[in-house]
Structures are given as C-alpha cells and as structure tokens.
C-alpha cells in the first residue's frame, strides 16, 4: 500500500511543476477588399464581443491575420491545430479550414470568393459562424468565436437518386373525366308530355262517346285479359330488374295458361259473332 | 426445497435469457483479433449473452466455424472485432460479407486507422476513410488522456437512448458519401481531426495534406465515427471507427467532468439496432375491397370507391414479440400503372393499433394496377408491399340507367304497351252489334 501511495504522490508533485500555458490570440484583424482592391471594411477583432456580421459578395476577398501566443509570456508559438471553422447551425453544414502559422505564431488567412476553398460549406442566405480552434500537444487548447459571415448562396449539390424515396412524396390526385352532361330535365319532361298527348285526346273523346264494355268481366274472357296484363307486367319487370334468362323462364311459365285462356276467349268471341247474340 | 429454489432460479435465468432477443435469430459469430483479449470486452459480450444470444468466438485465420456454407449463412449475425487483421481465412472476403448481407445477416464491423480489407469494404458503403495511419485526434477538451482518446458527445437519435453521456473513442473517423441508406450514429466533435503527427511541429504536414488531398482534411462534425447502413433487404451493418469503443476500459473510464462514460449504454444501443431488436418494423398483412364489402373482388371497375388497409407491427424487444405499431404518420399509398395515378396518405386508424386505412376512388383508366406502399426512413426497417389488381371498364349493365334524357322514349314505349293491352281488352270485352252477313261487322272501340 505505502509504495503505491508514494508513487501517486510523486505524480501529483510532477503535475504541480508542469503548468501548461494556454494558447491565446493576439491582434486579430480582418480586412474585406473588393475585386478592384478597394478596401470595403477593416477592423480588429475583439475576443469578447463579436463585430457586426461580415458580408462578402461574389468577388470580395476576406483577409484575416492574427498571432498565436502563449498566454502569460506572449511568445509566439506554432500550435499543432489552427483551424477556422465555418458552421451553419440550422442546416448543420460545417467546413474546417486549416490556417498556416509560422513558427513565430503569425498566421494569415485569405478567403477569395471568386475562388472559394473546398472547405467552405454549402451556404444559403443564413450566416456562417466563424470560430478559431487552437490545439496543441504542449499547451492548453483554446477556442474563439470570431464573427458571423454572410457569403453568397451556393448551388445545391447533386443528391443520390434514391434520396427522394426517403421523404414524403407529393400527393397525386387523379383528374377524372367530367360527368356526362344530360339535357335539362324540364326539356325531357316537356317532350315526354308531348309523347303522352295522344292519350289525352283519346281519353277526352272516349268521355264524349262512351265506351261500352259489357263482356269485360265475363268468365270466359277475363282470365285471358288478366294474363295479357301479366305479360305486360312481366315485360315492365324485365325492363326494370330481370335478366333475360329469368324473363324467358317466367314468360314460358306464364305462356301455358295464356294459350288455353286465349283459345277459350277467342272461341267465345267467335261464337258471339257467329250468331249467339 | 433447495431443489425447488434452484429450479426456480434456473427458470428465471432461462426466462431472462428468453427476453429481449433479436427478431431475426440469436446465433452470433464473433471474429476476434488474436491481439485482442475477450476478457477486455466482457461487459459487451456478457451483455449480449444475458440478452439471449449464442456467441461463438473465432479467430480470423481459423478455418472453422465457417460463416456460410453453400451460400446459406450459418449465423444470424456476425461481429468483426478485427481491426488489425490483414489476411483472413478463405471464407471471409469482402464479397462473402456482402453476400451475408444479401442473406439477411447483420454485421457489426470495427475499423481502425490501419488499412485492412475492411477499410476497402467500408468504401463500398459510401464511407470515405482517411489516409491510412491517421487516427482521430482532438486537443479539446483539456484532459489527462492522450489526444487520441477523445470524449465524444452523443447527439440524439432514434437509435440511441436519450441522455446518453459522452462516450470515449479512439480510432479513425470517416467521411460520409451522399447515400441515403447511411445512418450516421455518432458524429465526430467539431474540434477533432485525423492526423498522424504527435508533436506540434506536425502542423505544416496537416496544411499540406489538406491542400493536396482531394477530400481535404478529415476534420469537424461532418466526420462520422460510428455509421450504420441499412440495405434494401433490411439487413444492417454498423461500421465503428475503433474497437476500443466497446472495451471494458472505456466503459469504466470517467469523463473529464467526473461522470461515468456512456460507452456501455452506447454499445448496447448500437448492438440492439444492428441485431434487429430496435426500429424493426414489418407489414403483417394488407387488404383491399370496395367500400361496402369485406372480401377483395377479382377485379375492380373504374371509378370504384376502394378501401385499402395495411397492418404494421414493430418488434418489441422486451417481450420478443411483434406488436401492432401505429406510430407511422407519413406513410403513403400509390395506385400505380407504370406511373402512380393516385398517391395519398395512409394514416393510422385511431383506436385500432397497427391498422392503417384509406379510401379513394379508382381512376377512370382501365388496366392492371398495383397497390404500392413503400416507406423508407433513416434508421427504420424499410417497408414495401405491392398487390396487383385489374381494373376493368364497366360491363354492359353497369352503366347508368333510367336517364332523364330518355323520359320521352320511356313514355312512348310504355304507351305502346298500354295501348296494345287496352285495345285487346276492349275488343274482347266489347259488344258485338247484331248479326251481319259480312263478318266484318262494326266492332266497338
């Protein structure tokens, strides 16, 4: 137990002696120049407050200069990792651009929108947050939020052909042929009335002249009349509902008594005409 | 009494083993590098065994047990913890592993910064590994561990338990291609990057590599450390950038903030996804019929009102059974003849779990149509079903009858019938006026 305790204690003492200095940023400056070398904006960057968002148009150039130093001594160092991170927080697109740093800690970065680096992520009309990530094997790491940057929107990249299947596709509604239009019902009614008008004439004339039907209910001819009416009814039923096979069947069944009734009826009228009356 | 007690215990243990198994089989083949010790991964493996899986261990160069014989896989799942192996036995090749995926076998593959056959397999799945020998390095956050051992925050995902603490990772990242079948599970932290230098003087090498390489620098949160891929046959493969993610040492290591790491929980969650326990869905049955009927007719007529029903269930790992699932809100039904003629939402029916129903009108084109339901979402099993039905034009007696335009004709025909009947009745019933020598006597009307 005791040797292990002293072993751990010796590590603690060693840790107390080694105090890794942390990296810090000195004199960060940015400059935006347009394509004809006029300076559009130039300023130092404050590490505590972000400046107004920077805007680059399609031909502008952004130059960023700073020096990486050890905090406390102010000596320039070249850290292992000096990356600029361009990040769109809404779409999640990110681009990492390493920045070349001299052994004395001086760094310069140039972003020419006419020839943008491959590390610039796809952009839209939203700003990119630009931050600086410093990392080192011997110093404590540091991260600084520098500024927000508006760049022209990039064209969308080609997507995989199956990517559309992973989303809801647009609804398709079938366009049906319009319903067939019929002529107005009033016109049909008028012409139906026209077709039925002779009945009106007939009925009015009959009312004047009078119909004599003395033998209507005679037992010899009434069944035939009835069966004839049944045939008409069967025909109407066929029009409304029945199929051909059914109507032939019922008609066949109905035909048998009709034949006998008809023979009787005709014989009876024949006898009447021959002289019974 | 003691016998009863032990019987009860063994019954409970057996019951515990029976619970929470995969929906597609329990046999797992684990290929372990000879340089790795099984005991170093005991938390992960014993977790799998406790959930009811049969693990078989094998070295990559052993010739038995083979992973598949005569194109039939011998195991339901294969785990490859072989980050350092450059040559395998003859039954394990990238082609045979892809063949396993076609036969519905799932794979869990651990990669490494070294160039192995598995790295070239990963490129087939739209993963872009960094140059060989460049492990993931991150100087943030400040910690006593070396820069290659990185605590990675876990973002929310349907695959992972909410609130999983950051996990320790060491290995290689990979960039993702644009395949939609990829399921990124763990993204690299924004400050991390792949580099082979171990001193600050390596900074220039990083800049040169970034300028020269076509892919640029493998850095930032666009990199992925653990990525899944689901094939169209619903078999799953997970590529993890390093095998230490699953080790006991990382599961027990504390994070820089002092809390325990999420490695054990994370390893359990990705194992559950790969082994087809979670996010596993299937279509149980589909039905289609006309609106007021229950049986599917042999054929539909154009302009019919059709009702289509689908029953979907998801695998419940707690009870190892398939339970009806009504959680899909964006499923769509397509009624297709070469191209979709109708595409509508297929919503779940409230009150009937697992049932999705929609009613629509058949198009007025006749032909052979298909009811197609194809649902693909990242991380979930793909659902696909297709039912073919004929749609015919109306038969001769299915057209509208008794049109208003035909009233005059109805009136005429009925008049004729009525007139005939009336004439016959009146003639038979009428009086024969007297006797005449010519029988063409006056007949009454």
HADDOCK unambig.tbl for C-alpha pairs under 7 A between the chains (distance, minus, plus):
assign (segid A and resid 79 and name CA) (segid B and resid 200 and name CA) 5.53 0.50 0.50
assign (segid A and resid 79 and name CA) (segid B and resid 203 and name CA) 6.94 0.50 0.50
assign (segid A and resid 80 and name CA) (segid B and resid 199 and name CA) 6.92 0.50 0.50
assign (segid A and resid 80 and name CA) (segid B and resid 200 and name CA) 4.09 0.50 0.50
assign (segid A and resid 80 and name CA) (segid B and resid 201 and name CA) 6.53 0.50 0.50
assign (segid A and resid 80 and name CA) (segid B and resid 202 and name CA) 6.30 0.50 0.50
assign (segid A and resid 80 and name CA) (segid B and resid 203 and name CA) 4.68 0.50 0.50
assign (segid A and resid 81 and name CA) (segid B and resid 203 and name CA) 6.34 0.50 0.50
assign (segid A and resid 94 and name CA) (segid B and resid 222 and name CA) 6.52 0.50 0.50
assign (segid A and resid 96 and name CA) (segid B and resid 219 and name CA) 6.39 0.50 0.50
assign (segid A and resid 96 and name CA) (segid B and resid 220 and name CA) 6.30 0.50 0.50
assign (segid A and resid 98 and name CA) (segid B and resid 207 and name CA) 6.05 0.50 0.50
assign (segid A and resid 100 and name CA) (segid B and resid 207 and name CA) 6.54 0.50 0.50
assign (segid A and resid 133 and name CA) (segid B and resid 191 and name CA) 6.65 0.50 0.50
assign (segid A and resid 135 and name CA) (segid B and resid 139 and name CA) 5.11 0.50 0.50
assign (segid A and resid 136 and name CA) (segid B and resid 139 and name CA) 6.35 0.50 0.50
assign (segid A and resid 136 and name CA) (segid B and resid 200 and name CA) 6.08 0.50 0.50
assign (segid A and resid 137 and name CA) (segid B and resid 199 and name CA) 6.16 0.50 0.50
assign (segid A and resid 137 and name CA) (segid B and resid 200 and name CA) 6.13 0.50 0.50
assign (segid A and resid 140 and name CA) (segid B and resid 142 and name CA) 6.51 0.50 0.50
assign (segid A and resid 141 and name CA) (segid B and resid 139 and name CA) 6.16 0.50 0.50
assign (segid A and resid 141 and name CA) (segid B and resid 140 and name CA) 6.16 0.50 0.50
assign (segid A and resid 141 and name CA) (segid B and resid 142 and name CA) 6.67 0.50 0.50
assign (segid A and resid 159 and name CA) (segid B and resid 178 and name CA) 6.59 0.50 0.50
assign (segid A and resid 160 and name CA) (segid B and resid 178 and name CA) 6.11 0.50 0.50
assign (segid A and resid 160 and name CA) (segid B and resid 179 and name CA) 5.91 0.50 0.50
assign (segid A and resid 160 and name CA) (segid B and resid 180 and name CA) 6.98 0.50 0.50
assign (segid A and resid 162 and name CA) (segid B and resid 180 and name CA) 6.87 0.50 0.50
assign (segid A and resid 163 and name CA) (segid B and resid 180 and name CA) 5.44 0.50 0.50
assign (segid A and resid 165 and name CA) (segid B and resid 376 and name CA) 6.55 0.50 0.50
assign (segid A and resid 166 and name CA) (segid B and resid 376 and name CA) 5.05 0.50 0.50
assign (segid A and resid 166 and name CA) (segid B and resid 377 and name CA) 5.30 0.50 0.50
assign (segid A and resid 168 and name CA) (segid B and resid 330 and name CA) 6.57 0.50 0.50
assign (segid A and resid 171 and name CA) (segid B and resid 343 and name CA) 5.12 0.50 0.50
assign (segid A and resid 171 and name CA) (segid B and resid 344 and name CA) 5.57 0.50 0.50
assign (segid A and resid 172 and name CA) (segid B and resid 341 and name CA) 6.81 0.50 0.50
assign (segid A and resid 172 and name CA) (segid B and resid 342 and name CA) 5.14 0.50 0.50
assign (segid A and resid 172 and name CA) (segid B and resid 343 and name CA) 4.73 0.50 0.50
assign (segid A and resid 172 and name CA) (segid B and resid 344 and name CA) 6.81 0.50 0.50
assign (segid A and resid 173 and name CA) (segid B and resid 342 and name CA) 5.55 0.50 0.50
assign (segid A and resid 173 and name CA) (segid B and resid 343 and name CA) 6.83 0.50 0.50
assign (segid A and resid 174 and name CA) (segid B and resid 341 and name CA) 6.00 0.50 0.50
assign (segid A and resid 174 and name CA) (segid B and resid 342 and name CA) 5.84 0.50 0.50
assign (segid A and resid 174 and name CA) (segid B and resid 363 and name CA) 6.34 0.50 0.50
assign (segid A and resid 176 and name CA) (segid B and resid 363 and name CA) 6.85 0.50 0.50
assign (segid A and resid 176 and name CA) (segid B and resid 364 and name CA) 6.29 0.50 0.50
assign (segid A and resid 182 and name CA) (segid B and resid 405 and name CA) 6.35 0.50 0.50
assign (segid A and resid 183 and name CA) (segid B and resid 405 and name CA) 6.25 0.50 0.50
assign (segid A and resid 185 and name CA) (segid B and resid 404 and name CA) 6.08 0.50 0.50
assign (segid A and resid 188 and name CA) (segid B and resid 404 and name CA) 6.61 0.50 0.50
assign (segid A and resid 188 and name CA) (segid B and resid 405 and name CA) 5.57 0.50 0.50
assign (segid A and resid 188 and name CA) (segid B and resid 407 and name CA) 6.00 0.50 0.50
assign (segid A and resid 188 and name CA) (segid B and resid 408 and name CA) 6.52 0.50 0.50
assign (segid A and resid 189 and name CA) (segid B and resid 407 and name CA) 6.87 0.50 0.50
assign (segid A and resid 191 and name CA) (segid B and resid 408 and name CA) 5.69 0.50 0.50
assign (segid A and resid 192 and name CA) (segid B and resid 407 and name CA) 5.70 0.50 0.50
assign (segid A and resid 192 and name CA) (segid B and resid 408 and name CA) 3.88 0.50 0.50
assign (segid A and resid 192 and name CA) (segid B and resid 411 and name CA) 5.99 0.50 0.50
assign (segid A and resid 195 and name CA) (segid B and resid 408 and name CA) 6.24 0.50 0.50
assign (segid A and resid 195 and name CA) (segid B and resid 411 and name CA) 6.57 0.50 0.50
assign (segid A and resid 195 and name CA) (segid B and resid 412 and name CA) 6.10 0.50 0.50
assign (segid A and resid 196 and name CA) (segid B and resid 411 and name CA) 6.61 0.50 0.50
assign (segid A and resid 212 and name CA) (segid B and resid 430 and name CA) 6.43 0.50 0.50
assign (segid A and resid 213 and name CA) (segid B and resid 426 and name CA) 6.63 0.50 0.50
assign (segid A and resid 213 and name CA) (segid B and resid 429 and name CA) 5.27 0.50 0.50
assign (segid A and resid 213 and name CA) (segid B and resid 430 and name CA) 4.75 0.50 0.50
assign (segid A and resid 213 and name CA) (segid B and resid 431 and name CA) 6.56 0.50 0.50
assign (segid A and resid 214 and name CA) (segid B and resid 429 and name CA) 6.30 0.50 0.50
assign (segid A and resid 214 and name CA) (segid B and resid 430 and name CA) 6.19 0.50 0.50
assign (segid A and resid 214 and name CA) (segid B and resid 431 and name CA) 6.28 0.50 0.50
assign (segid A and resid 215 and name CA) (segid B and resid 429 and name CA) 4.41 0.50 0.50
assign (segid A and resid 215 and name CA) (segid B and resid 430 and name CA) 6.18 0.50 0.50
assign (segid A and resid 216 and name CA) (segid B and resid 429 and name CA) 4.32 0.50 0.50
assign (segid A and resid 221 and name CA) (segid B and resid 428 and name CA) 6.92 0.50 0.50
assign (segid A and resid 225 and name CA) (segid B and resid 425 and name CA) 5.77 0.50 0.50
assign (segid A and resid 228 and name CA) (segid B and resid 421 and name CA) 6.98 0.50 0.50
assign (segid A and resid 229 and name CA) (segid B and resid 421 and name CA) 6.69 0.50 0.50
assign (segid A and resid 232 and name CA) (segid B and resid 417 and name CA) 6.84 0.50 0.50
assign (segid A and resid 269 and name CA) (segid B and resid 428 and name CA) 6.93 0.50 0.50
assign (segid A and resid 273 and name CA) (segid B and resid 432 and name CA) 6.42 0.50 0.50
assign (segid A and resid 275 and name CA) (segid B and resid 435 and name CA) 6.38 0.50 0.50
assign (segid A and resid 277 and name CA) (segid B and resid 434 and name CA) 6.92 0.50 0.50
